[in-house]
Amino acid sequence: MSFGRPPSINIGSSPLPPDRGSFPLDHYGECKEQMLVYMKCLKENSSTSTPCRALSRSYLDCRMRKGLMERDDWSNLGLDKVDGQKARNEQDKSVKS
């Protein structure tokens, strides 16, 4: 029983870019440290993200710097009022403890 064209005939089909918010996996662990600090913060705060916003910014900044996601304006990500220096300080403090 056949439902449409055979899969070997893909005329006119072209790959689509991922939806906004989708980005490549960090296969080489380039931003693993930032991710672990952020996840630890979420766990300690019962999954409430408000106290962890600076760490979220740090993680996303790492991903943008390493080319794991497209660079975007912080206001589009909802992190424009989060201090980037504070994020780095919190991450350093968390890594040392």
C-alpha positions as CSV (number, residue, x, y, z in Angstrom):
1,M,0.0,0.0,0.0
2,S,1.5,3.4,-1.0
3,F,0.7,6.8,0.5
4,G,2.1,9.4,-1.9
5,R,5.4,9.5,-3.6
6,P,8.3,7.2,-2.8
7,P,10.8,8.8,-0.4
8,S,13.5,8.7,-3.0
9,I,11.8,11.4,-5.0
10,N,12.2,14.7,-3.1
11,I,11.7,17.1,-5.9
12,G,11.2,20.7,-4.7
13,S,12.0,19.8,-1.0
14,S,14.6,22.0,0.7
15,P,15.8,22.0,4.3
16,L,14.4,24.7,6.5
17,P,16.3,26.6,9.2
18,P,15.4,25.8,12.8
19,D,12.7,27.7,14.6
20,R,13.6,30.7,16.7
21,G,14.8,29.4,20.0
22,S,16.3,26.2,18.5
23,F,20.1,26.1,18.4
24,P,22.8,23.4,18.0
25,L,23.7,21.2,20.8
26,D,27.0,22.0,22.6
27,H,28.7,18.7,21.6
28,Y,32.1,19.8,22.7
29,G,31.0,21.3,26.1
30,E,32.2,24.8,25.2
31,C,29.6,26.3,27.6
32,K,29.1,23.4,29.9
33,E,30.5,25.3,33.0
34,Q,28.0,28.1,32.5
35,M,25.2,25.7,32.0
36,L,26.0,23.7,35.1
37,V,26.2,26.9,37.3
38,Y,22.8,28.0,35.9
39,M,21.2,24.6,36.4
40,K,22.5,24.5,40.0
41,C,21.0,27.9,40.6
42,L,17.6,26.7,39.3
43,K,17.8,23.6,41.5
44,E,18.6,25.7,44.6
45,N,15.8,28.1,43.9
46,S,13.1,25.5,43.2
47,S,13.2,26.1,39.5
48,T,12.3,29.8,39.9
49,S,14.4,31.6,37.3
50,T,14.3,35.1,38.6
51,P,17.4,34.8,40.9
52,C,19.3,33.1,38.1
53,R,18.7,35.6,35.3
54,A,22.3,36.9,35.5
55,L,23.6,33.3,35.1
56,S,21.2,32.7,32.2
57,R,22.6,35.8,30.5
58,S,26.1,34.5,31.0
59,Y,25.2,31.1,29.5
60,L,23.5,32.7,26.5
61,D,26.5,35.1,26.0
62,C,28.9,32.1,25.9
63,R,26.7,30.4,23.3
64,M,26.7,33.5,21.2
65,R,30.4,34.0,21.5
66,K,31.1,30.4,20.5
67,G,28.8,30.5,17.5
68,L,26.3,28.0,19.1
69,M,23.5,30.4,18.5
70,E,22.9,33.6,16.5
71,R,23.8,36.8,18.2
72,D,20.7,38.6,19.3
73,D,19.9,41.8,21.2
74,W,19.5,41.3,25.0
75,S,16.1,43.0,24.9
76,N,14.8,40.4,22.5
77,L,15.9,37.7,25.0
78,G,14.3,39.5,27.9
79,L,17.7,40.1,29.6
80,D,18.4,43.7,28.7
81,K,18.1,44.8,32.4
82,V,20.4,42.1,33.7
83,D,24.0,43.3,34.3
84,G,26.5,41.3,32.4
85,Q,29.3,42.0,34.9
86,K,27.1,40.8,37.7
87,A,26.6,37.5,35.8
88,R,30.3,37.0,35.5
89,N,30.8,37.7,39.2
90,E,28.1,35.3,40.2
91,Q,29.5,32.6,38.0
92,D,33.0,33.0,39.4
93,K,31.6,32.9,42.9
94,S,29.6,29.7,42.2
95,V,32.5,28.0,40.5
96,K,34.8,28.6,43.5
97,S,32.3,27.2,46.0
